[in-house]
C-alpha cells in the first residue's frame, strides 16, 4: 500500500477534519447544553476516523474493509444527526449543508477505498 501510516490516508484526514468541526459546532450553546445529543454526534463523527485507523492497523484487507464499512455507517449516522441538529435549531441550514457535503464526500471516498481493496491483489502485510 502506498500509505505507510493511517495518518497519511486522505480519508482519515477528512474524517479528522469532520470530527474537529463537529466538536466546534457542538461546543456552542444551545448544542453544548444537550449533553446526550452532543456526545452522541461527537462519538459518531469520531468513530469514522477511529475505525479507519483501527482497520488500517489490522494489516489485512479483509479486516480493513470490515472496519471501513463501520466507518461508513458512522458517517451516515453523523449525517442524519446533522438533520436532527437542524430540526432542534442547534445549527443553521448553512452548517447542515457543510456537514452534508463533508459526510457525503467521506462516505463516497470510503466506498471507493473499499472497492479498491476488494479488487486489489494486495491482501495486507499480515498475509505475506
N, CA, C and O atoms as CSV, one atom per row, in Angstrom:
chain,resi,resn,atom,element,x,y,z
A,1,UNK,N,N,0.855,-1.183,0.000
A,1,UNK,CA,C,0.000,0.000,0.000
A,1,UNK,C,C,0.894,1.237,0.000
A,1,UNK,O,O,1.952,1.247,0.630
A,2,UNK,N,N,0.473,2.254,-0.693
A,2,UNK,CA,C,1.324,3.435,-0.833
A,2,UNK,C,C,1.289,4.363,0.374
A,2,UNK,O,O,2.026,5.348,0.420
A,3,UNK,N,N,0.450,4.060,1.342
A,3,UNK,CA,C,0.375,4.878,2.556
A,3,UNK,C,C,0.925,4.058,3.727
A,3,UNK,O,O,0.301,3.085,4.150
A,4,UNK,N,N,2.091,4.449,4.251
A,4,UNK,CA,C,2.680,3.657,5.332
A,4,UNK,C,C,1.974,3.808,6.679
A,4,UNK,O,O,2.082,2.932,7.537
A,5,UNK,N,N,1.255,4.911,6.867
A,5,UNK,CA,C,0.593,5.179,8.137
A,5,UNK,C,C,-0.841,5.632,7.880
A,5,UNK,O,O,-1.119,6.276,6.868
A,6,UNK,N,N,-1.744,5.299,8.786
A,6,UNK,CA,C,-3.139,5.713,8.583
A,6,UNK,C,C,-3.284,7.227,8.537
A,6,UNK,O,O,-4.192,7.748,7.888
A,7,UNK,N,N,-2.389,7.936,9.227
A,7,UNK,CA,C,-2.439,9.402,9.216
A,7,UNK,C,C,-2.204,9.976,7.817
A,7,UNK,O,O,-2.564,11.120,7.541
A,8,UNK,N,N,-1.600,9.177,6.943
A,8,UNK,CA,C,-1.327,9.608,5.568
A,8,UNK,C,C,-2.542,9.450,4.655
A,8,UNK,O,O,-2.586,10.033,3.572
A,9,UNK,N,N,-3.521,8.669,5.086
A,9,UNK,CA,C,-4.703,8.430,4.251
A,9,UNK,C,C,-5.554,9.698,4.138
A,9,UNK,O,O,-5.942,10.269,5.157
A,10,UNK,N,N,-5.847,10.142,2.923
A,10,UNK,CA,C,-6.699,11.328,2.765
A,10,UNK,C,C,-8.068,11.163,3.432
A,10,UNK,O,O,-8.609,12.138,3.953
A,11,UNK,N,N,-8.640,9.953,3.430
A,11,UNK,CA,C,-9.960,9.789,4.064
A,11,UNK,C,C,-9.859,9.931,5.583
A,11,UNK,O,O,-10.781,10.450,6.213
A,12,UNK,N,N,-8.771,9.485,6.171
A,12,UNK,CA,C,-8.603,9.657,7.621
A,12,UNK,C,C,-8.458,11.146,7.942
A,12,UNK,O,O,-9.019,11.629,8.926
A,13,UNK,N,N,-7.706,11.870,7.112
A,13,UNK,CA,C,-7.524,13.311,7.323
A,13,UNK,C,C,-8.856,14.053,7.213
A,13,UNK,O,O,-9.130,14.960,7.998
A,14,UNK,N,N,-9.683,13.667,6.237
A,14,UNK,CA,C,-11.005,14.287,6.090
A,14,UNK,C,C,-11.898,13.956,7.288
A,14,UNK,O,O,-12.643,14.810,7.768
A,15,UNK,N,N,-11.818,12.718,7.764
A,15,UNK,CA,C,-12.619,12.307,8.928
A,15,UNK,C,C,-12.175,13.072,10.172
A,15,UNK,O,O,-13.003,13.457,10.997
A,16,UNK,N,N,-10.889,13.288,10.303
A,16,UNK,CA,C,-10.371,14.074,11.432
A,16,UNK,C,C,-10.884,15.506,11.367
A,16,UNK,O,O,-11.284,16.077,12.381
A,17,UNK,N,N,-10.869,16.081,10.174
A,17,UNK,CA,C,-11.376,17.440,9.979
A,17,UNK,C,C,-12.861,17.520,10.344
A,17,UNK,O,O,-13.297,18.484,10.974
A,18,UNK,N,N,-13.629,16.513,9.951
A,18,UNK,CA,C,-15.060,16.478,10.284
A,18,UNK,C,C,-15.256,16.396,11.794
A,18,UNK,O,O,-16.071,17.133,12.349
A,19,UNK,N,N,-14.525,15.516,12.464
A,19,UNK,CA,C,-14.663,15.374,13.916
A,19,UNK,C,C,-14.322,16.683,14.627
A,19,UNK,O,O,-14.973,17.054,15.604
A,20,UNK,N,N,-13.309,17.369,14.134
A,20,UNK,CA,C,-12.934,18.664,14.714
A,20,UNK,C,C,-14.049,19.688,14.500
A,20,UNK,O,O,-14.372,20.454,15.408
A,21,UNK,N,N,-14.632,19.704,13.309
A,21,UNK,CA,C,-15.718,20.632,13.003
A,21,UNK,C,C,-16.940,20.343,13.875
A,21,UNK,O,O,-17.574,21.264,14.390
A,22,UNK,N,N,-17.267,19.060,14.036
A,22,UNK,CA,C,-18.383,18.670,14.904
A,22,UNK,C,C,-18.127,19.144,16.335
A,22,UNK,O,O,-19.032,19.656,16.994
A,23,UNK,N,N,-16.902,18.975,16.808
A,23,UNK,CA,C,-16.571,19.424,18.165
A,23,UNK,C,C,-16.791,20.930,18.303
A,23,UNK,O,O,-17.321,21.401,19.310
A,24,UNK,N,N,-16.378,21.676,17.282
A,24,UNK,CA,C,-16.539,23.132,17.331
A,24,UNK,C,C,-18.011,23.535,17.381
A,24,UNK,O,O,-18.395,24.369,18.201
A,25,UNK,N,N,-18.838,22.952,16.512
A,25,UNK,CA,C,-20.237,23.387,16.490
A,25,UNK,C,C,-21.013,22.894,17.704
A,25,UNK,O,O,-21.994,23.518,18.106
A,26,UNK,N,N,-20.582,21.778,18.292
A,26,UNK,CA,C,-21.287,21.274,19.476
A,26,UNK,C,C,-20.797,21.928,20.764
A,26,UNK,O,O,-21.339,21.678,21.840
A,27,UNK,N,N,-19.779,22.758,20.646
A,27,UNK,CA,C,-19.281,23.492,21.818
A,27,UNK,C,C,-20.043,24.790,22.042
A,27,UNK,O,O,-19.882,25.448,23.070
A,28,UNK,N,N,-20.881,25.156,21.061
A,28,UNK,CA,C,-21.653,26.393,21.159
A,28,UNK,C,C,-23.043,26.103,21.717
A,28,UNK,O,O,-23.631,25.054,21.453
A,29,UNK,N,N,-23.553,27.061,22.498
A,29,UNK,CA,C,-24.921,26.921,23.013
A,29,UNK,C,C,-25.914,27.174,21.895
A,29,UNK,O,O,-25.625,27.991,21.021
A,30,UNK,N,N,-27.035,26.540,21.872
A,30,UNK,CA,C,-27.571,25.639,22.891
A,30,UNK,C,C,-27.119,24.184,22.730
A,30,UNK,O,O,-27.409,23.348,23.585
A,31,UNK,N,N,-26.405,23.879,21.628
A,31,UNK,CA,C,-25.986,22.491,21.390
A,31,UNK,C,C,-25.183,21.942,22.566
A,31,UNK,O,O,-25.378,20.798,22.974
A,32,UNK,N,N,-24.294,22.748,23.101
A,32,UNK,CA,C,-23.403,22.291,24.165
A,32,UNK,C,C,-24.147,21.868,25.430
A,32,UNK,O,O,-23.614,21.110,26.240
A,33,UNK,N,N,-25.381,22.358,25.602
A,33,UNK,CA,C,-26.158,22.038,26.804
A,33,UNK,C,C,-26.966,20.741,26.667
A,33,UNK,O,O,-27.438,20.195,27.664
A,34,UNK,N,N,-27.122,20.254,25.444
A,34,UNK,CA,C,-27.831,18.991,25.207
A,34,UNK,C,C,-26.780,17.878,25.246
A,34,UNK,O,O,-26.333,17.386,24.209
A,35,UNK,N,N,-26.400,17.498,26.462
A,35,UNK,CA,C,-25.241,16.637,26.678
A,35,UNK,C,C,-25.323,15.303,25.942
A,35,UNK,O,O,-24.348,14.871,25.326
A,36,UNK,N,N,-26.466,14.659,26.002
A,36,UNK,CA,C,-26.604,13.338,25.372
A,36,UNK,C,C,-26.449,13.436,23.858
A,36,UNK,O,O,-25.693,12.674,23.257
A,37,UNK,N,N,-27.163,14.372,23.248
A,37,UNK,CA,C,-27.090,14.529,21.800
A,37,UNK,C,C,-25.706,15.003,21.370
A,37,UNK,O,O,-25.152,14.511,20.387
A,38,UNK,N,N,-25.153,15.960,22.111
A,38,UNK,CA,C,-23.804,16.465,21.819
A,38,UNK,C,C,-22.793,15.324,21.828
A,38,UNK,O,O,-21.987,15.187,20.908
A,39,UNK,N,N,-22.848,14.513,22.874
A,39,UNK,CA,C,-21.910,13.398,22.985
A,39,UNK,C,C,-22.142,12.351,21.900
A,39,UNK,O,O,-21.193,11.737,21.413
A,40,UNK,N,N,-23.394,12.149,21.523
A,40,UNK,CA,C,-23.722,11.153,20.505
A,40,UNK,C,C,-23.145,11.541,19.139
A,40,UNK,O,O,-22.539,10.701,18.473
A,41,UNK,N,N,-23.317,12.776,18.716
A,41,UNK,CA,C,-22.804,13.181,17.413
A,41,UNK,C,C,-21.276,13.279,17.434
A,41,UNK,O,O,-20.624,13.007,16.427
A,42,UNK,N,N,-20.712,13.662,18.562
A,42,UNK,CA,C,-19.247,13.666,18.676
A,42,UNK,C,C,-18.698,12.247,18.569
A,42,UNK,O,O,-17.688,12.009,17.907
A,43,UNK,N,N,-19.371,11.318,19.222
A,43,UNK,CA,C,-18.942,9.922,19.173
A,43,UNK,C,C,-19.043,9.349,17.762
A,43,UNK,O,O,-18.129,8.669,17.296
A,44,UNK,N,N,-20.149,9.623,17.088
A,44,UNK,CA,C,-20.347,9.100,15.724
A,44,UNK,C,C,-19.281,9.659,14.776
A,44,UNK,O,O,-18.702,8.918,13.982
A,45,UNK,N,N,-19.027,10.956,14.862
A,45,UNK,CA,C,-18.036,11.549,13.956
A,45,UNK,C,C,-16.622,11.059,14.284
A,45,UNK,O,O,-15.823,10.829,13.376
A,46,UNK,N,N,-16.314,10.900,15.551
A,46,UNK,CA,C,-15.002,10.377,15.936
A,46,UNK,C,C,-14.823,8.931,15.537
A,46,UNK,O,O,-13.711,8.493,15.239
A,47,UNK,N,N,-15.918,8.187,15.529
A,47,UNK,CA,C,-15.885,6.777,15.156
A,47,UNK,C,C,-15.433,6.574,13.709
A,47,UNK,O,O,-14.877,5.527,13.377
A,48,UNK,N,N,-15.665,7.551,12.857
A,48,UNK,CA,C,-15.247,7.427,11.458
A,48,UNK,C,C,-13.731,7.301,11.396
A,48,UNK,O,O,-13.207,6.343,10.828
A,49,UNK,N,N,-13.031,8.263,11.977
A,49,UNK,CA,C,-11.565,8.226,11.932
A,49,UNK,C,C,-11.005,7.075,12.765
A,49,UNK,O,O,-9.986,6.485,12.409
A,50,UNK,N,N,-11.675,6.758,13.876
A,50,UNK,CA,C,-11.207,5.657,14.727
A,50,UNK,C,C,-11.247,4.322,13.983
A,50,UNK,O,O,-10.304,3.535,14.062
A,51,UNK,N,N,-12.333,4.073,13.265
A,51,UNK,CA,C,-12.461,2.792,12.567
A,51,UNK,C,C,-11.560,2.709,11.346
A,51,UNK,O,O,-11.083,1.626,11.007
A,52,UNK,N,N,-11.320,3.826,10.685
A,52,UNK,CA,C,-10.363,3.825,9.570
A,52,UNK,C,C,-8.983,3.438,10.096
A,52,UNK,O,O,-8.305,2.592,9.512
A,53,UNK,N,N,-8.574,4.053,11.191
A,53,UNK,CA,C,-7.243,3.765,11.739
A,53,UNK,C,C,-7.163,2.349,12.293
A,53,UNK,O,O,-6.160,1.665,12.092
A,54,UNK,N,N,-8.203,1.902,12.984
A,54,UNK,CA,C,-8.161,0.550,13.552
A,54,UNK,C,C,-8.096,-0.503,12.451
A,54,UNK,O,O,-7.329,-1.461,12.552
A,55,UNK,N,N,-8.890,-0.331,11.411
A,55,UNK,CA,C,-8.852,-1.276,10.298
A,55,UNK,C,C,-7.512,-1.282,9.602
A,55,UNK,O,O,-6.996,-2.342,9.247
A,56,UNK,N,N,-6.947,-0.109,9.406
A,56,UNK,CA,C,-5.637,0.013,8.761
A,56,UNK,C,C,-4.574,-0.734,9.558
A,56,UNK,O,O,-3.734,-1.435,8.993
A,57,UNK,N,N,-4.621,-0.575,10.871
A,57,UNK,CA,C,-3.610,-1.177,11.735
A,57,UNK,C,C,-3.747,-2.696,11.861
A,57,UNK,O,O,-2.841,-3.351,12.376
A,58,UNK,N,N,-4.851,-3.261,11.405
A,58,UNK,CA,C,-5.031,-4.713,11.454
A,58,UNK,C,C,-4.160,-5.430,10.430
A,58,UNK,O,O,-3.949,-6.638,10.534
A,59,UNK,N,N,-3.658,-4.703,9.450
A,59,UNK,CA,C,-2.696,-5.204,8.456
A,59,UNK,C,C,-3.242,-6.270,7.521
A,59,UNK,O,O,-2.474,-7.053,6.963
A,60,UNK,N,N,-4.538,-6.312,7.346
A,60,UNK,CA,C,-5.130,-7.245,6.394
A,60,UNK,C,C,-6.326,-6.607,5.710
A,60,UNK,O,O,-7.133,-5.936,6.354
A,61,UNK,N,N,-6.440,-6.813,4.408
A,61,UNK,CA,C,-7.522,-6.184,3.647
A,61,UNK,C,C,-8.907,-6.549,4.148
A,61,UNK,O,O,-9.777,-5.684,4.249
A,62,UNK,N,N,-9.122,-7.816,4.464
A,62,UNK,CA,C,-10.457,-8.244,4.906
A,62,UNK,C,C,-10.910,-7.467,6.137
A,62,UNK,O,O,-12.031,-6.960,6.187
A,63,UNK,N,N,-10.032,-7.382,7.121
A,63,UNK,CA,C,-10.380,-6.658,8.346
A,63,UNK,C,C,-10.488,-5.157,8.088
A,63,UNK,O,O,-11.356,-4.485,8.644
A,64,UNK,N,N,-9.601,-4.638,7.241
A,64,UNK,CA,C,-9.650,-3.214,6.923
A,64,UNK,C,C,-10.997,-2.885,6.276
A,64,UNK,O,O,-11.631,-1.891,6.631
A,65,UNK,N,N,-11.426,-3.707,5.342
A,65,UNK,CA,C,-12.717,-3.497,4.677
A,65,UNK,C,C,-13.853,-3.526,5.695
A,65,UNK,O,O,-14.759,-2.694,5.639
A,66,UNK,N,N,-13.808,-4.467,6.613
A,66,UNK,CA,C,-14.844,-4.564,7.654
A,66,UNK,C,C,-14.922,-3.268,8.468
A,66,UNK,O,O,-16.012,-2.754,8.721
A,67,UNK,N,N,-13.774,-2.748,8.871
A,67,UNK,CA,C,-13.762,-1.512,9.659
A,67,UNK,C,C,-14.156,-0.298,8.816
A,67,UNK,O,O,-14.729,0.660,9.334
A,68,UNK,N,N,-13.849,-0.337,7.522
A,68,UNK,CA,C,-14.281,0.750,6.647
A,68,UNK,C,C,-15.804,0.788,6.534
A,68,UNK,O,O,-16.396,1.866,6.481
A,69,UNK,N,N,-16.433,-0.374,6.498
A,69,UNK,CA,C,-17.901,-0.405,6.478
A,69,UNK,C,C,-18.478,0.201,7.763
A,69,UNK,O,O,-19.486,0.906,7.719
A,70,UNK,N,N,-17.849,-0.071,8.884
A,70,UNK,CA,C,-18.296,0.513,10.151
A,70,UNK,C,C,-18.111,2.033,10.104
A,70,UNK,O,O,-18.989,2.780,10.532
A,71,UNK,N,N,-16.969,2.485,9.583
A,71,UNK,CA,C,-16.714,3.923,9.455
A,71,UNK,C,C,-17.757,4.578,8.550
A,71,UNK,O,O,-18.225,5.682,8.829
A,72,UNK,N,N,-18.115,3.894,7.473
A,72,UNK,CA,C,-19.120,4.416,6.545
A,72,UNK,C,C,-20.477,4.542,7.245
A,72,UNK,O,O,-21.203,5.513,7.034
A,73,UNK,N,N,-20.809,3.558,8.074
A,73,UNK,CA,C,-22.046,3.626,8.853
A,73,UNK,C,C,-22.032,4.792,9.828
A,73,UNK,O,O,-23.040,5.482,9.984
A,74,UNK,N,N,-20.909,5.018,10.478
A,74,UNK,CA,C,-20.783,6.149,11.403
A,74,UNK,C,C,-20.895,7.473,10.664
A,74,UNK,O,O,-21.384,8.460,11.214
A,75,UNK,N,N,-20.448,7.491,9.440
A,75,UNK,CA,C,-20.558,8.699,8.617
A,75,UNK,C,C,-22.033,8.997,8.329
A,75,UNK,O,O,-22.469,10.146,8.402
A,76,UNK,N,N,-22.788,7.953,8.002
A,76,UNK,CA,C,-24.224,8.127,7.786
A,76,UNK,C,C,-24.929,8.561,9.060
A,76,UNK,O,O,-25.839,9.390,9.027
A,77,UNK,N,N,-24.505,7.998,10.177
A,77,UNK,CA,C,-25.089,8.385,11.464
A,77,UNK,C,C,-24.821,9.867,11.749
A,77,UNK,O,O,-25.704,10.584,12.220
A,78,UNK,N,N,-23.619,10.309,11.466
A,78,UNK,CA,C,-23.281,11.723,11.669
A,78,UNK,C,C,-24.141,12.611,10.777
A,78,UNK,O,O,-24.610,13.665,11.207
A,79,UNK,N,N,-24.348,12.181,9.530
A,79,UNK,CA,C,-25.160,12.983,8.614
A,79,UNK,C,C,-26.603,13.072,9.096
A,79,UNK,O,O,-27.186,14.156,9.075
A,80,UNK,N,N,-27.189,11.966,9.528
A,80,UNK,CA,C,-28.583,12.004,9.987
A,80,UNK,C,C,-28.716,12.813,11.275
A,80,UNK,O,O,-29.725,13.492,11.469
A,81,UNK,N,N,-27.733,12.754,12.145
A,81,UNK,CA,C,-27.767,13.560,13.363
A,81,UNK,C,C,-27.644,15.046,13.043
A,81,UNK,O,O,-28.113,15.893,13.803
A,82,UNK,N,N,-27.016,15.353,11.928
A,82,UNK,CA,C,-26.923,16.745,11.486
A,82,UNK,C,C,-28.311,17.305,11.178
A,82,UNK,O,O,-28.613,18.457,11.489
A,83,UNK,N,N,-29.147,16.472,10.565
A,83,UNK,CA,C,-30.532,16.893,10.313
A,83,UNK,C,C,-31.275,17.120,11.626
A,83,UNK,O,O,-32.033,18.080,11.761
A,84,UNK,N,N,-31.053,16.229,12.592
A,84,UNK,CA,C,-31.683,16.419,13.901
A,84,UNK,C,C,-31.225,17.709,14.548
A,84,UNK,O,O,-32.016,18.413,15.176
A,85,UNK,N,N,-29.945,18.019,14.396
A,85,UNK,CA,C,-29.410,19.256,14.969
A,85,UNK,C,C,-30.084,20.472,14.337
A,85,UNK,O,O,-30.378,21.448,15.026
A,86,UNK,N,N,-30.329,20.413,13.034
A,86,UNK,CA,C,-31.048,21.495,12.368
A,86,UNK,C,C,-32.477,21.581,12.900
A,86,UNK,O,O,-32.969,22.667,13.207
A,87,UNK,N,N,-33.135,20.431,13.008
A,87,UNK,CA,C,-34.516,20.401,13.488
A,87,UNK,C,C,-34.655,20.921,14.920
A,87,UNK,O,O,-35.704,21.440,15.301
A,88,UNK,N,N,-33.600,20.779,15.698
A,88,UNK,CA,C,-33.605,21.283,17.083
A,88,UNK,C,C,-33.128,22.738,17.159
A,88,UNK,O,O,-33.024,23.304,18.247
A,89,UNK,N,N,-32.844,23.332,16.014
A,89,UNK,CA,C,-32.324,24.701,15.934
A,89,UNK,C,C,-30.966,24.869,16.605
A,89,UNK,O,O,-30.650,25.933,17.138
A,90,UNK,N,N,-30.162,23.798,16.572
A,90,UNK,CA,C,-28.805,23.859,17.117
A,90,UNK,C,C,-27.806,24.335,16.068
A,90,UNK,O,O,-26.759,24.887,16.407
A,91,UNK,N,N,-28.132,24.120,14.790
A,91,UNK,CA,C,-27.267,24.554,13.703
A,91,UNK,C,C,-28.120,25.264,12.650
A,91,UNK,O,O,-29.344,25.137,12.629
A,92,UNK,N,N,-27.450,26.003,11.792
A,92,UNK,CA,C,-28.129,26.701,10.702
A,92,UNK,C,C,-28.197,25.790,9.476
A,92,UNK,O,O,-27.522,24.763,9.415
A,93,UNK,N,N,-29.005,26.174,8.524
A,93,UNK,CA,C,-29.093,25.447,7.254
A,93,UNK,C,C,-27.739,25.446,6.550
A,93,UNK,O,O,-27.368,24.454,5.922
A,94,UNK,N,N,-27.014,26.530,6.649
A,94,UNK,CA,C,-25.673,26.623,6.052
A,94,UNK,C,C,-24.722,25.588,6.672
A,94,UNK,O,O,-23.947,24.943,5.966
A,95,UNK,N,N,-24.794,25.445,7.988
A,95,UNK,CA,C,-23.960,24.452,8.669
A,95,UNK,C,C,-24.370,23.042,8.266
A,95,UNK,O,O,-23.515,22.183,8.051
A,96,UNK,N,N,-25.677,22.802,8.161
A,96,UNK,CA,C,-26.149,21.498,7.701
A,96,UNK,C,C,-25.595,21.183,6.319
A,96,UNK,O,O,-25.127,20.069,6.080
A,97,UNK,N,N,-25.642,22.136,5.419
A,97,UNK,CA,C,-25.136,21.913,4.057
A,97,UNK,C,C,-23.648,21.574,4.075
A,97,UNK,O,O,-23.195,20.713,3.320
A,98,UNK,N,N,-22.899,22.243,4.928
A,98,UNK,CA,C,-21.466,21.963,5.050
A,98,UNK,C,C,-21.243,20.547,5.599
A,98,UNK,O,O,-20.362,19.826,5.130
A,99,UNK,N,N,-22.037,20.163,6.583
A,99,UNK,CA,C,-21.929,18.814,7.149
A,99,UNK,C,C,-22.333,17.755,6.130
A,99,UNK,O,O,-21.691,16.709,6.033
A,100,UNK,N,N,-23.386,18.016,5.375
A,100,UNK,CA,C,-23.805,17.076,4.327
A,100,UNK,C,C,-22.703,16.906,3.285
A,100,UNK,O,O,-22.417,15.791,2.848
A,101,UNK,N,N,-22.093,18.009,2.896
A,101,UNK,CA,C,-21.012,17.952,1.908
A,101,UNK,C,C,-19.843,17.119,2.429
A,101,UNK,O,O,-19.326,16.251,1.725
A,102,UNK,N,N,-19.433,17.392,3.664
A,102,UNK,CA,C,-18.301,16.670,4.250
A,102,UNK,C,C,-18.609,15.178,4.401
A,102,UNK,O,O,-17.800,14.336,4.012
A,103,UNK,N,N,-19.774,14.851,4.965
A,103,UNK,CA,C,-20.096,13.439,5.207
A,103,UNK,C,C,-20.335,12.667,3.911
A,103,UNK,O,O,-19.970,11.495,3.812
A,104,UNK,N,N,-20.939,13.308,2.929
A,104,UNK,CA,C,-21.170,12.643,1.643
A,104,UNK,C,C,-19.840,12.359,0.945
A,104,UNK,O,O,-19.648,11.288,0.370
A,105,UNK,N,N,-18.938,13.318,1.000
A,105,UNK,CA,C,-17.617,13.126,0.385
A,105,UNK,C,C,-16.844,12.011,1.080
A,105,UNK,O,O,-16.249,11.159,0.419
A,106,UNK,N,N,-16.851,12.016,2.394
A,106,UNK,CA,C,-16.136,10.969,3.141
A,106,UNK,C,C,-16.742,9.604,2.845
A,106,UNK,O,O,-16.014,8.641,2.607
A,107,UNK,N,N,-18.061,9.514,2.857
A,107,UNK,CA,C,-18.738,8.245,2.580
A,107,UNK,C,C,-18.379,7.728,1.188
A,107,UNK,O,O,-18.119,6.538,1.012
A,108,UNK,N,N,-18.366,8.609,0.217
A,108,UNK,CA,C,-18.006,8.235,-1.151
A,108,UNK,C,C,-16.549,7.782,-1.232
A,108,UNK,O,O,-16.234,6.806,-1.912
A,109,UNK,N,N,-15.674,8.489,-0.541
A,109,UNK,CA,C,-14.258,8.109,-0.531
A,109,UNK,C,C,-14.057,6.744,0.129
A,109,UNK,O,O,-13.254,5.938,-0.341
A,110,UNK,N,N,-14.777,6.489,1.205
A,110,UNK,CA,C,-14.680,5.185,1.873
A,110,UNK,C,C,-15.157,4.084,0.923
A,110,UNK,O,O,-14.516,3.040,0.803
A,111,UNK,N,N,-16.279,4.323,0.254
A,111,UNK,CA,C,-16.799,3.337,-0.703
A,111,UNK,C,C,-15.773,3.060,-1.803
A,111,UNK,O,O,-15.590,1.915,-2.216
A,112,UNK,N,N,-15.114,4.105,-2.268
A,112,UNK,CA,C,-14.080,3.938,-3.289
A,112,UNK,C,C,-12.902,3.123,-2.790
A,112,UNK,O,O,-12.362,2.297,-3.526
A,113,UNK,N,N,-12.497,3.346,-1.544
A,113,UNK,CA,C,-11.385,2.580,-0.980
A,113,UNK,C,C,-11.791,1.128,-0.780
A,113,UNK,O,O,-10.989,0.226,-1.024
A,114,UNK,N,N,-13.011,0.889,-0.343
A,114,UNK,CA,C,-13.494,-0.486,-0.190
A,114,UNK,C,C,-13.438,-1.205,-1.539
A,114,UNK,O,O,-12.953,-2.333,-1.626
A,115,UNK,N,N,-13.928,-0.556,-2.575
A,115,UNK,CA,C,-13.926,-1.148,-3.919
A,115,UNK,C,C,-12.499,-1.454,-4.364
A,115,UNK,O,O,-12.223,-2.524,-4.905
A,116,UNK,N,N,-11.601,-0.504,-4.132
A,116,UNK,CA,C,-10.194,-0.695,-4.490
A,116,UNK,C,C,-9.608,-1.907,-3.756
A,116,UNK,O,O,-8.963,-2.760,-4.365
A,117,UNK,N,N,-9.839,-1.968,-2.448
A,117,UNK,CA,C,-9.276,-3.069,-1.658
A,117,UNK,C,C,-9.858,-4.417,-2.060
A,117,UNK,O,O,-9.141,-5.417,-2.073
A,118,UNK,N,N,-11.133,-4.461,-2.384
A,118,UNK,CA,C,-11.765,-5.719,-2.809
A,118,UNK,C,C,-11.182,-6.230,-4.125
A,118,UNK,O,O,-11.117,-7.438,-4.352
A,119,UNK,N,N,-10.761,-5.313,-4.983
A,119,UNK,CA,C,-10.231,-5.686,-6.296
A,119,UNK,C,C,-8.713,-5.777,-6.327
A,119,UNK,O,O,-8.132,-6.112,-7.360
A,120,UNK,N,N,-8.075,-5.485,-5.217
A,120,UNK,CA,C,-6.623,-5.472,-5.153
A,120,UNK,C,C,-6.053,-6.865,-4.923
A,120,UNK,O,O,-6.636,-7.682,-4.211
A,121,UNK,N,N,-4.911,-7.116,-5.537
A,121,UNK,CA,C,-4.198,-8.375,-5.294
A,121,UNK,C,C,-3.463,-8.340,-3.961
A,121,UNK,O,O,-3.134,-9.384,-3.398
A,122,UNK,N,N,-3.207,-7.142,-3.463
A,122,UNK,CA,C,-2.527,-6.957,-2.189
A,122,UNK,C,C,-3.493,-7.307,-1.057
A,122,UNK,O,O,-4.576,-6.729,-0.964
A,123,UNK,N,N,-3.114,-8.231,-0.218
A,123,UNK,CA,C,-4.002,-8.677,0.861
A,123,UNK,C,C,-3.585,-8.161,2.234
A,123,UNK,O,O,-4.235,-8.452,3.238
A,124,UNK,N,N,-2.493,-7.392,2.274
A,124,UNK,CA,C,-2.042,-6.837,3.535
A,124,UNK,C,C,-0.785,-7.523,4.026
A,124,UNK,O,O,-0.496,-8.655,3.636
A,125,UNK,N,N,-0.032,-6.840,4.883
A,125,UNK,CA,C,1.236,-7.371,5.375
A,125,UNK,C,C,1.038,-8.580,6.273
A,125,UNK,O,O,1.970,-9.359,6.476
A,126,UNK,N,N,-0.155,-8.748,6.809
A,126,UNK,CA,C,-0.465,-9.880,7.672
A,126,UNK,C,C,-0.349,-11.202,6.896
A,126,UNK,O,O,-0.084,-12.248,7.488
A,127,UNK,N,N,-0.547,-11.150,5.589
A,127,UNK,CA,C,-0.618,-12.363,4.766
A,127,UNK,C,C,0.615,-12.577,3.898
A,127,UNK,O,O,0.547,-13.292,2.899
A,128,UNK,N,N,1.723,-11.979,4.258
A,128,UNK,CA,C,2.962,-12.172,3.478
A,128,UNK,C,C,3.584,-13.510,3.794
A,128,UNK,O,O,4.628,-13.852,3.239
